Amino acid sequence: MAHRDTGSRYEHLAAEWLQARGLKLLASNYHCRRGEIDLIMEDGEYLCFVEVKYRASKAFGGAAQAITRSKQQKLLLAAEQYLSENSRHRNRPQRFDALLLQQAADGKIEVDWIRNAIESSGY
């Protein structure tokens, strides 16, 4: 399966998993020149920007290690762009989450939802 197809599959799985927990999907695969946001969702009053990472194993640090400082910066810049294009969300509290999907030894997918995984400072 192509890398992009794999990513789309797990982003769709992540969106369904979060929706089952009460979040509302606003957008997926938001792209701009500054970066990309996998999922943009509402969680009550919060506007959530969600980075989804899947790894087939924990080798090389697993899914969490894939969210590098550079990736975090791009996510923050893309969120800033999204807010400039969607002013109705500008004054809402925001949260940057990570949804980590990891293949377990038994073949099942383990899910780790980290709220406030990425700190935003000052925008």
C-alpha positions as MATLAB code, in Angstrom:
seq = 'MAHRDTGSRYEHLAAEWLQARGLKLLASNYHCRRGEIDLIMEDGEYLCFVEVKYRASKAFGGAAQAITRSKQQKLLLAAEQYLSENSRHRNRPQRFDALLLQQAADGKIEVDWIRNAIESSGY';
ca = [
       0.000    0.000    0.000;
       1.364    3.426   -0.915;
       2.501    5.666    1.945;
      -0.203    8.284    1.248;
      -2.927    5.608    1.080;
      -1.754    4.183    4.402;
      -1.806    7.650    5.962;
      -5.319    8.348    4.682;
      -6.550    5.013    5.989;
      -5.271    5.671    9.501;
      -6.410    9.303    9.507;
      -9.910    8.054    8.649;
      -9.682    5.463   11.446;
      -8.507    8.189   13.845;
     -11.395   10.492   12.882;
     -13.903    7.702   13.484;
     -12.292    6.835   16.825;
     -12.445   10.470   18.000;
     -16.009   10.933   16.735;
     -17.042    7.877   18.758;
     -15.741    9.813   21.771;
     -17.886   12.850   21.047;
     -15.667   15.040   18.864;
     -17.049   16.601   15.698;
     -15.010   16.521   12.493;
     -14.660   19.923   10.810;
     -11.929   19.180    8.266;
      -9.395   16.548    7.335;
      -6.125   16.864    5.467;
      -6.086   20.646    5.584;
      -3.172   21.817    3.414;
      -1.654   25.235    3.013;
       1.760   26.509    2.009;
       2.787   26.598    5.670;
       1.992   22.987    6.506;
      -0.703   20.375    6.939;
      -3.196   19.425    9.641;
      -4.476   15.857    9.649;
      -7.756   16.515   11.481;
      -9.522   19.632   12.703;
     -12.223   18.808   15.225;
     -14.457   20.303   17.885;
     -14.341   18.946   21.415;
     -16.954   20.916   23.300;
     -15.753   24.507   23.288;
     -12.282   23.543   22.000;
     -11.059   23.686   18.451;
      -8.674   20.725   18.190;
      -5.878   20.374   15.686;
      -4.970   16.691   15.630;
      -1.763   15.126   14.348;
      -2.245   11.433   13.532;
       0.731    9.084   13.488;
       0.740    5.374   12.733;
       3.658    3.028   13.185;
       3.753   -0.692   12.537;
       6.191   -1.216   15.403;
       7.857    0.543   18.295;
      11.239    0.344   16.583;
      12.934    3.720   16.315;
      10.774    5.143   19.106;
       7.327    4.407   17.716;
       4.650    6.865   16.644;
       5.364    9.567   19.239;
       8.939   10.016   18.013;
       7.627   10.841   14.539;
       6.223   14.172   15.750;
       9.457   16.112   15.506;
      10.038   19.718   16.531;
       9.955   20.666   12.838;
       6.601   18.883   12.391;
       5.233   20.691   15.444;
       6.270   24.078   14.016;
       4.588   23.301   10.689;
       1.422   22.255   12.496;
       1.361   25.513   14.477;
       1.891   27.572   11.309;
      -0.837   25.670    9.453;
      -3.220   26.203   12.390;
      -2.459   29.920   12.302;
      -3.296   29.945    8.578;
      -6.516   27.969    9.157;
      -7.610   30.478   11.794;
      -6.906   33.408    9.482;
      -9.151   31.764    6.859;
     -11.857   30.758    9.361;
     -12.337   33.791   11.577;
     -15.382   32.298   13.337;
     -12.971   29.998   15.201;
     -10.342   32.611   16.036;
     -11.514   33.339   19.595;
     -12.171   29.740   20.595;
      -9.832   27.949   22.952;
      -7.530   25.714   20.942;
      -5.812   22.467   21.625;
      -3.141   20.555   19.736;
      -3.581   16.814   20.173;
      -1.772   13.740   18.924;
      -3.489   10.473   18.158;
      -0.909    7.710   18.043;
      -1.800    4.427   16.401;
       0.597    1.561   16.970;
       0.497   -2.023   15.749;
       0.646   -4.352   18.772;
       2.362   -7.747   18.731;
      -1.047   -9.452   18.501;
      -1.918   -7.445   15.371;
      -4.409   -5.133   17.058;
      -4.096   -1.370   16.818;
      -3.292    0.390   20.097;
      -4.546    3.963   20.359;
      -2.992    6.657   22.519;
      -4.771   10.032   22.532;
      -2.577   12.778   23.925;
      -4.471   16.004   24.555;
      -2.345   19.157   24.533;
       0.536   17.198   23.010;
       1.934   20.311   21.372;
       2.219   23.582   23.210;
       1.246   26.704   21.318;
       2.672   29.904   22.602;
       1.240   33.238   21.854;
      -1.043   33.306   18.873;
];
